[in-house]
C-alpha cells in the first residue's frame, strides 16, 4: 500500500514538472523579449523665438541630426514671433510644459533665475569644459549669484557704422573720443549733411545712446546697479549722462525727423552719402545690399572717461532649462549639442549674427567684426531694455524719445526716478 502511495506521488511530481517547465520557459522568454523591445521615445519640448529668416529651416535640420544621435529622444519645437513669445515664457516656465527655452541674457535671465524657474547648469558647464570655448565675459553674462544658468549661442555688438568714402571726401576720421565726436558733428553739418542718423519710431533705438554714454562715463557696475533699480535717476552721475547727450542734441548731431524713422530707415542715407554715421546693432548682413558693404566701416563707441575700461552692449541669446522639466538629462544633451562650434556657426551665418564660441567660423561681412569688439570688452551690458526692470521698459523708452526733442535734464531724470520708485519690487 505504501509502495502504491509513493508511486502516485512520483507520478504527480512528474506531471507537475512536465507542465511547469514550459511555463517557466515561457516566463523566461517573456522577460527576454521585454528586454529586446524598443524603449519608449522621450519627447523633449523646445521653445524658439523666430526673429530672422532661416530660423525654421536650420532648426529642422538640427532636429534630424540630434535625433539620429539620440534615437530615444524626439525633439518638438514650438516657435513664436517676438511679442507672442515673451508673453508665453512665464506660463511655460510655471507649468513645465516646455523643457528648454530660448531666452535673453541680462535682467530677463536674472529674473527667472531669481525666481527659481530655470535650472543652474554649472555641472554641465564644468563637465563639457565650456570655459575653454566661451570667453570669460560671456560666462559672466549668463551667470547670476555665482551660478551659471544658460548656454550662450548667438550675439551681436553695438557700435558706430559710418560711410568710409564720405568721411574720406570730407577729410574726416571716425571719432575715437568725445571731443572728436562733437567736432565731427560740426564738420559734417557745415557740409549740409546729417552727422548721425537716429530713429525713435522704434522706441528702443535711442536707448543705445543712454547706454553708451553711461557705460563710457560711469562703467559697467554703476550702469547695472542703476538699471537694477539700486541707484536714483536723480543721481548726479546720471544727470551727467544727460548733460553729454544734450550736448550732442545742441550740436545738431542728429537728424531732426527721428520720430518717423525705424532702424531700417537709418541705413539708406548712409549708403547714399546723405548721412555720415549711425549707432546701431551689428545685424546688417541680411539688410545690406552687397554693393554697399565695402563702403561701410564699423567701430566701437568713442571713449569719454579714459579711466573707465571699455564695456560694450552685446545682446546675447541663450538656451535655458526649465526647473520644472521632467526631462532634465535629455535637456542637458540638447544644450551640449547646441554648444558645438559647427552648430553655432550655422546659426550665426544664417541669421547674420555671431557665435560666442571661440572656434566658431563666420562668413558674413559685418558680423566678422563682432569678435574683436567682444574680446576687447572688459565686460558686457545686454542693452537697456534687456537690463532694466522689465516693468520700466515701455515708459522709460518713451521718456528717452521725448528727451530727443525737448532735452530738459531735470524733468527727464525726475520722470525716470518716479517710474523707478513706482515699479520697485
Residue pairs with C-beta under 8 A, 6 or more apart in sequence:
39 72
41 71
41 72
41 73
41 74
42 72
42 73
42 74
42 327
42 330
43 73
43 74
43 76
43 327
44 73
44 74
44 75
44 76
44 99
44 100
44 327
44 330
44 331
44 334
45 76
45 78
45 97
45 98
45 99
45 100
46 75
46 76
46 77
46 78
46 98
46 99
46 100
46 101
46 334
47 77
47 78
47 79
47 80
47 85
47 88
47 89
47 92
47 98
47 100
47 101
47 102
48 55
48 59
48 77
48 78
48 79
48 80
48 102
49 79
49 80
49 81
49 82
49 85
49 102
50 56
50 79
50 80
50 81
51 81
51 82
51 351
52 286
52 350
52 351
52 352
53 286
53 350
53 351
54 350
54 351
55 79
55 350
55 351
56 79
57 350
58 346
58 347
58 350
59 77
59 79
61 346
62 337
62 338
62 343
63 75
63 77
65 337
66 73
66 75
66 334
66 337
67 73
67 74
67 75
69 337
70 330
70 333
73 330
73 333
75 334
78 98
80 88
85 102
89 101
89 103
89 112
90 117
91 97
92 98
92 101
92 322
93 101
93 112
93 117
93 118
93 322
93 323
93 324
94 117
94 324
95 324
96 322
96 324
96 325
96 326
98 322
98 325
99 321
99 322
99 325
99 326
99 327
99 328
99 330
99 331
99 334
100 319
100 320
100 321
100 322
100 325
100 331
100 334
100 335
101 319
101 320
101 322
102 317
102 318
102 319
103 109
103 112
103 118
103 150
103 317
103 318
103 319
103 320
104 315
104 316
104 317
104 318
104 382
104 386
105 141
105 142
105 150
105 152
105 315
105 316
105 317
105 318
105 382
105 386
106 141
106 315
106 316
106 381
106 382
106 383
106 386
106 387
107 227
107 228
107 382
107 386
107 387
107 388
107 389
107 390
108 386
108 390
109 118
109 142
109 144
109 149
109 150
109 318
109 320
110 144
111 390
112 118
112 320
113 120
113 144
113 145
113 147
113 149
114 144
116 323
117 322
117 323
117 324
118 149
118 150
118 320
118 321
118 322
118 323
119 149
119 320
119 321
119 322
119 323
119 325
119 328
119 331
120 147
120 148
120 149
121 148
121 149
121 150
121 151
121 321
121 332
121 335
122 147
122 148
124 130
124 332
124 335
124 336
125 131
125 139
125 148
128 336
128 339
130 139
130 151
130 339
131 139
132 358
133 339
133 341
133 357
133 358
133 359
134 152
134 356
134 357
134 358
135 356
135 358
135 374
135 375
137 374
137 377
137 378
137 379
137 380
138 152
138 155
138 316
138 356
138 374
138 380
139 148
140 379
140 380
141 152
141 314
141 316
141 380
141 382
142 148
142 149
142 150
142 151
142 152
142 316
142 318
143 149
149 320
150 318
150 319
150 320
151 318
151 319
151 320
151 335
151 338
151 339
152 316
152 317
152 318
152 356
153 317
153 318
153 319
153 338
153 339
153 343
153 344
153 347
153 355
153 356
154 316
154 317
154 344
154 347
154 348
154 351
154 353
154 354
154 355
154 356
155 314
155 315
155 316
155 317
155 353
155 354
155 355
155 356
155 370
155 374
156 281
156 282
156 283
156 314
156 315
156 353
156 354
156 367
156 370
157 281
157 282
157 312
157 313
157 314
157 354
157 369
157 370
157 373
157 374
158 208
158 211
158 212
158 279
158 280
158 281
158 282
158 301
158 312
158 313
158 314
158 383
159 279
159 280
159 282
159 298
159 299
159 300
159 301
159 312
159 373
160 174
160 175
160 277
160 278
160 279
160 298
160 299
160 300
160 301
160 302
161 270
161 277
161 278
161 279
161 280
161 284
161 296
161 297
161 298
162 174
162 270
162 276
162 277
162 278
162 296
162 297
162 298
162 299
163 270
163 271
163 273
163 275
163 276
163 277
163 295
163 296
163 297
164 294
164 295
164 296
164 297
165 273
165 295
166 193
166 273
166 276
167 173
167 174
167 276
167 297
169 273
170 187
170 188
170 191
170 276
172 184
172 187
172 188
172 276
173 180
174 184
174 277
174 297
174 299
175 181
175 183
175 184
175 302
176 299
176 302
176 303
177 302
177 303
177 304
177 306
178 216
178 244
178 302
178 303
178 304
180 302
181 248
181 253
181 302
182 247
182 248
182 251
182 253
184 195
184 276
184 277
185 195
185 196
185 248
185 251
185 252
185 253
186 251
186 252
188 194
188 195
188 276
189 195
189 252
193 273
193 274
193 275
193 276
194 254
194 255
194 269
194 274
194 275
194 276
195 252
195 253
195 254
195 275
195 276
195 277
196 248
196 253
196 254
196 255
196 275
196 276
196 277
196 278
196 279
197 254
197 255
197 261
197 265
197 266
197 269
197 270
197 275
197 277
197 278
198 205
198 206
198 209
198 254
198 255
198 258
198 261
198 266
198 278
198 279
198 404
199 205
199 258
199 261
199 262
199 263
199 265
199 266
200 206
200 258
200 259
200 261
200 400
200 401
200 404
201 258
201 259
201 260
201 261
201 262
201 265
202 262
202 263
203 394
203 397
203 398
203 400
203 401
204 383
204 384
204 385
204 397
205 262
205 263
206 258
206 397
206 400
206 401
206 403
206 404
207 383
207 384
207 385
207 396
207 397
207 400
208 279
208 280
208 281
208 313
208 383
208 384
209 245
209 248
209 279
210 241
210 245
210 384
210 400
211 223
211 313
211 381
211 383
211 384
212 279
212 301
212 313
213 241
213 244
213 245
213 304
214 222
214 223
214 226
214 238
214 241
215 223
215 301
215 308
215 311
215 312
215 313
215 381
216 301
216 302
216 303
216 304
216 305
216 308
217 237
217 240
217 241
217 244
217 304
217 305
217 308
218 226
218 237
218 240
218 241
218 305
218 308
219 308
219 309
219 311
220 309
220 311
220 378
220 379
220 380
220 381
222 231
222 237
223 311
223 381
223 387
224 381
224 387
225 231
226 233
226 235
226 238
227 384
227 387
227 388
227 389
228 387
228 389
229 389
229 420
229 423
229 424
229 425
231 237
231 238
232 238
232 417
232 420
233 413
233 414
233 416
233 417
233 420
234 413
234 414
234 417
238 413
238 416
239 409
239 413
242 403
242 407
242 409
242 412
242 413
243 409
244 304
245 403
245 407
246 407
246 409
248 254
249 404
249 407
250 407
254 404
255 261
255 269
255 275
258 404
259 401
259 405
263 280
263 281
264 287
266 275
266 278
266 280
267 278
267 284
267 287
267 288
269 275
270 276
270 277
270 278
270 296
271 288
271 289
271 292
271 295
271 296
279 301
281 313
281 315
281 383
282 298
282 353
282 366
282 367
282 369
282 370
283 352
283 353
283 367
284 296
284 352
284 366
285 352
285 364
285 365
285 366
285 367
286 351
286 352
287 352
288 296
288 365
288 366
293 365
293 366
296 366
298 366
298 369
300 310
300 312
300 373
300 376
301 312
303 310
309 378
309 379
310 376
310 377
310 378
311 377
311 378
311 379
311 380
311 381
312 373
312 374
312 377
312 380
312 381
313 380
313 381
313 382
313 383
314 373
314 374
314 377
314 380
314 381
314 382
315 382
315 383
315 386
316 356
316 380
316 382
317 353
319 334
319 335
319 338
321 328
321 331
321 332
321 335
322 331
325 331
337 343
338 344
339 357
340 357
341 355
341 357
341 359
341 360
341 361
344 355
344 356
344 357
344 360
345 355
345 357
345 360
345 361
345 362
347 353
347 355
348 354
348 355
348 360
348 362
348 364
348 367
349 361
349 362
349 363
349 364
352 364
352 366
352 367
353 367
353 370
354 360
354 362
354 367
354 370
354 371
354 374
355 362
356 374
362 368
362 370
362 371
374 380
381 387
384 396
384 397
385 393
385 397
388 396
389 420
389 423
389 424
389 425
391 423
392 419
392 420
392 423
395 419
396 416
396 419
399 412
399 415
399 416
399 419
402 412
403 412
